[in-house]
Amino acid sequence: MTGETECQTRHMESAETKTIEVVVNGEPRRVPEGLFLDRLLAWLEIDPSRVAVERNLTIARKTDWPVTPVEPGDRLEIVWFVGGG
């Protein structure tokens, strides 16, 4: 019976999306595990052409977003560009 329970538990874990906790603009958020910055913005439904991203007090270059992982405990600030005149 123990083997059956372990099998069910493994099935439940793979069926659920695993999440991690990060802080986005001062607010704790749970986001899917395994995202990179570019995919995080898409998941948050943020237009990447209008923002800058700071990760753990360092500005992340836009060219690095696709290879910069979002990790548990990251502190992210997403700043929107505002036009005006």
C-alpha positions as a Python dict, from the first residue, in 0.01 Angstrom:
ca = {
    (1, 'M'): (0, 0, 0),
    (2, 'T'): (289, 236, 68),
    (3, 'G'): (409, 212, -293),
    (4, 'E'): (62, 309, -415),
    (5, 'T'): (57, 620, -192),
    (6, 'E'): (404, 727, -312),
    (7, 'C'): (292, 685, -674),
    (8, 'Q'): (-17, 899, -613),
    (9, 'T'): (190, 1169, -444),
    (10, 'R'): (436, 1183, -736),
    (11, 'H'): (144, 1207, -980),
    (12, 'M'): (-8, 1499, -785),
    (13, 'E'): (324, 1688, -784),
    (14, 'S'): (370, 1652, -1157),
    (15, 'A'): (10, 1754, -1226),
    (16, 'E'): (45, 2080, -1031),
    (17, 'T'): (249, 2381, -1136),
    (18, 'K'): (529, 2433, -888),
    (19, 'T'): (570, 2790, -772),
    (20, 'I'): (832, 3000, -600),
    (21, 'E'): (797, 3315, -394),
    (22, 'V'): (951, 3641, -513),
    (23, 'V'): (887, 4006, -437),
    (24, 'V'): (761, 4220, -726),
    (25, 'N'): (747, 4595, -667),
    (26, 'G'): (741, 4538, -291),
    (27, 'E'): (463, 4277, -298),
    (28, 'P'): (523, 3906, -226),
    (29, 'R'): (409, 3698, -526),
    (30, 'R'): (402, 3330, -611),
    (31, 'V'): (510, 3269, -969),
    (32, 'P'): (570, 2952, -1170),
    (33, 'E'): (906, 2790, -1111),
    (34, 'G'): (1157, 2794, -1398),
    (35, 'L'): (1073, 3132, -1551),
    (36, 'F'): (1327, 3369, -1698),
    (37, 'L'): (1272, 3746, -1679),
    (38, 'D'): (1119, 3770, -2026),
    (39, 'R'): (868, 3491, -1950),
    (40, 'L'): (790, 3643, -1610),
    (41, 'L'): (684, 3966, -1779),
    (42, 'A'): (465, 3768, -2018),
    (43, 'W'): (315, 3574, -1725),
    (44, 'L'): (243, 3906, -1549),
    (45, 'E'): (94, 4039, -1879),
    (46, 'I'): (341, 4328, -1889),
    (47, 'D'): (451, 4478, -2223),
    (48, 'P'): (830, 4435, -2218),
    (49, 'S'): (885, 4727, -2455),
    (50, 'R'): (766, 4974, -2190),
    (51, 'V'): (959, 4863, -1879),
    (52, 'A'): (1297, 4832, -1710),
    (53, 'V'): (1365, 4552, -1463),
    (54, 'E'): (1582, 4559, -1153),
    (55, 'R'): (1666, 4220, -1000),
    (56, 'N'): (1817, 4214, -652),
    (57, 'L'): (1931, 4578, -675),
    (58, 'T'): (2093, 4534, -1018),
    (59, 'I'): (1944, 4658, -1345),
    (60, 'A'): (1885, 4362, -1575),
    (61, 'R'): (1978, 4438, -1936),
    (62, 'K'): (1693, 4366, -2174),
    (63, 'T'): (1922, 4147, -2385),
    (64, 'D'): (1982, 3929, -2077),
    (65, 'W'): (1615, 3878, -1986),
    (66, 'P'): (1580, 3551, -2183),
    (67, 'V'): (1873, 3396, -1993),
    (68, 'T'): (1820, 3548, -1647),
    (69, 'P'): (1635, 3302, -1423),
    (70, 'V'): (1379, 3410, -1167),
    (71, 'E'): (1485, 3241, -843),
    (72, 'P'): (1318, 3197, -504),
    (73, 'G'): (1357, 3511, -293),
    (74, 'D'): (1438, 3741, -585),
    (75, 'R'): (1342, 4105, -530),
    (76, 'L'): (1223, 4253, -858),
    (77, 'E'): (1131, 4610, -937),
    (78, 'I'): (950, 4666, -1266),
    (79, 'V'): (945, 5029, -1372),
    (80, 'W'): (719, 5156, -1650),
    (81, 'F'): (833, 5423, -1892),
    (82, 'V'): (591, 5713, -1907),
    (83, 'G'): (588, 5960, -2193),
    (84, 'G'): (472, 6313, -2161),
    (85, 'G'): (543, 6661, -2256),
}
